[in-house]
Structure formats: C-alpha cells, structure tokens
Amino acid sequence: MEIYDNENEQVEAVKRFFIENGKALAVGVVLGIGALVGWRYWASHQVDSARESSMVYQNTIQALKADKPGSLAAAQKFVADNKGTYGALASLDVAEQLVNKKDFANAAAQLKAGLADTSDDNLKALIGLRLARIQVELKQADDALATLGNIKGDGWSAMVADIKGDALLSKGDAKSAREAWSKGVGISDASPALRNMMQMKMNNLSS
C-alpha cells in the first residue's frame, strides 16, 4: 500500500527550500547578530558547514534512490550523525525506503529521530503526517492520534483529518471517523483529490 501519496509534493518543496536557501539562512542569522570579527569567523564556519551538509545530504539521498549497495545503511548513519535540518530531511527518505521494504517499525523510528532533529514547524508537520500513517499501519492508533495532535498550521488540517479518520476507524469508531473525514471534506484548501478520497471513505462506511 502506498501511504505517502498526499505529502510528496510538500516534501519535495520543503527539501528544495532548505537545499536552495540553507546558505542564505545561515548568513541571515549571523547578520542579525553583528559584524564583530569573531562573529564573522563564526558566520563563515556556519556557511561552510551548511554547504557541506547540503552536498553530503544530496549525495547520500541520490545513492539511496539509486538503490546502490550500502546506501540505506549510509543514509541511516547520516540521520544519526546530523542532528539538524538535513538529518530530518534524510529521515523522510530513509523511512520511505523502509516502508517499501515493509519495515514499518524501523521507518517509524527514523521519523521519530527526524522529528527530534528539527524545529521547523512545516518540516515537523510533514514528518508527523508520515509517522502517523505508519503508526496506523502498525495498529498504533492512539499513538497516531497523539502525533497528529502535535501538528501545527491550518494548511495541514485536511491531511490531518484524513489520517485521523483512518486511525479512528482502525479503533472501531466509525462514527468519529466519519466526523473527521466530513470535517476534512469541508476544509476549503483541501486538494480535490484528497477531498474525493475522504468522501469515498465516508461512502464506503455507508455501503
């Protein structure tokens, strides 16, 4: 079962943002601090570090997607060694590979590590959505609901409603599942595809 259909575009957009703007973000933070010589040295170090992390991340993920020998282990090591944005981004790719191998437990563990590695709300939301889907797959509905409860931002509400309905239905609570999907269908910025899928799920409850 493909469990990532609704977040792939958001994942790629966030990845592109950090890859393309990581250097600028590092510089911007430093400029806000001051222009002392010591800070200038620190700024240079941070920019070089961000550039290196971006390059290593891209090389690691390219190898992973090409399914090169040892690439999964290398990517898992990258996640463990990089406690920051790139480690969090890599956790998404590693988890996807593990899901393809039906290794849901380790996929969830990778995403939990990714959540701990970033403070960016949008990236946390993406990771949380994928983690919640896997938790539903693992029959951990209460954990999935708790994960969804930590997702911030109205822009994610429709996807949260979709997974919440799945989690509630897996608990045998069809009434609450219907209510979650109904709320999701009514969200104005829900994509047509997602809205139709939630409507179909509600229709299936009636059949």
N, C-alpha and C positions, 0 to 999 in steps of 0.2 A: 504494500500500500504506500503511495506517495503522500507523505504527510506535510510537505513543505510548499504546496502549490501557491498559497496565498501570501507568502512572505518573500519570495525570491527576488522580486523587483526592489523591495525595500532593502533587503540585504545588500544587493549589488550597489544601490545608491549610497548607502552608508559607507561601504568599502571604498567606493570611488572618492567620496568626500575626504576620508581620512588619508588615503593614499596621495590625493592631489593637494590637500591643504595641511597635511601634518607639519610640514616645514614652516608654513606661514603661521600656523597656530603657535608653534614653539617660539617663533620670533616675536609674535604679538604679545605673548605673556611676558617676555623679557623686557620689551619696550615699555610696558606698563610699570615695571619695577624701577628702572632708572638707567643712567648711562655711565655708571662708575666702571672703572677698568675691570674690577673683579667680576661684575655682572656681565660685562662684555665677554669675558672669557667663558663664563658660565653659559651665556647665550650661544656662543659658538659650539661649545660642547653639546648642548641640547639639540641644536640643529643637526650636527653631525650624527648624533645618536638617533634622532628621528629618521634621518635619511637612511642610515644603516638598517634600522629596524624595518623600514618600509621595503628596502631591497631584499632583505632576508625573508620577510613575510611573503613577498611576491614569488620569489624563487621556490620557497617551501610549498606554497599552495599550487603553483604550476606543476611541480613534481607530483604532488598529491593527486591532482586532477588527471594527470597523465598516467596515474597508477604505476609509477616507477617503483622498483623493488626497494623496500625500506622506507618509502615516502610517508606511510601512515605513522610509523614509529617516530620518524623525524619531525613530523608535524605535531605529534603529541608532546614531544620534547620541547618544541618551540612554544607551545601553550604553557607548559610547566615553567619554562625559563623566562618568559616575557610577561611580567605582571603589569600589563597596561593595555592600551587600545588594540595593538596588533595581536597580542595574545588572545584577547577577547574575540577579535575578528576570526582568528585562526580556529578558535573553538567551534565556530559555526561550521566551518569546512570539515573539520575532523569529525564532528558529530554527524554530519550528513553522510560521510563515508561509512561511519559505524552503523548508521541506520540502514544503509544499503546492504550491509552485511548482517542485518537483523540483530546487531549487538546493542540493543536499546539501553541496557543498564550502563554500559560504558559511555554511550552517547550522552546520557543524562549527566554523568559525572563530568564529562568535558564541558558541557554547557554551564553547569554549576560553577566550575572553575572560571569560565568566561565571565559570568555574572560578577564574580568577586574581583575581576581584573579591570573593570571599567566603571566610571562614574557618569558616563553619558547616558541620559535617560532614553534616547532613541535606540541606542545600541542595546541597552538593558532590556528595552521592550521587545526587540527582535529576538534576543536570546531567550527571554522569558516565554514568548509565544511558542518557540520551538521546544523549549523544555517542557512546557505544559502539554503539548501534543504528545511528546514521548511519555510523559507521566500517565496520560490517559491510556496509551498503548500498553504500559506496564501495569495497568489496573490500579494506579495510584491516584484515584480521582480527587481525594481530599488534598493531596499534595499539589495536584494540578490547579485546583481552585485557589489554593493559597498562593501559588506562583502567579496566577492571573491577577490576584488582588494587589500585587505589588507593581503592576504595570501602570505607568503614568502617561497621561496625554490622551486627549479626546480622539486624536487621529487613529488610535489603535482600537477604539471601542468596538467596532464591528467585528474585527478578528477575535477580540477577547470574547465577545458574545457567542461567536461560532464555537470556539473551543469550550467555553463554559457549558454550552448546551450538550456537547459531546460528553463532557465529564459528568454532568448531572444524569444524563441518560444511562451512562455506564454504572451509576449508582442505583439505577432502577427508578429514578424520579422523573418520569416522562412529563409530568405537568410542569415542573420547574424548567426542564429542558426546553419545552415549547415556549415558555415565557422568555427564556434567554434568547432563543432564535427569533421570536417575534420582535423583541426589542432590537435585535441586530438588523432585521429587515427594515425597521423604521429609521435607522440612522442614515442621515442624508448623504454622508460622504462614503457610504459603503459602496464598493465596486459592484457593478451589475452582476458579475459572475459570482461573487460572494453572496450577494443578496438572493440570487436564484438558488444557490446551493442550500442556504438556510431555509428557504421556502420549500425546497424539495424535501428536506429533512422533516419539516413540520407536516408536509403532505403524507410522508411515509408513516408518521405516527397515527394518522387517521385511517390508513388502509388496513 
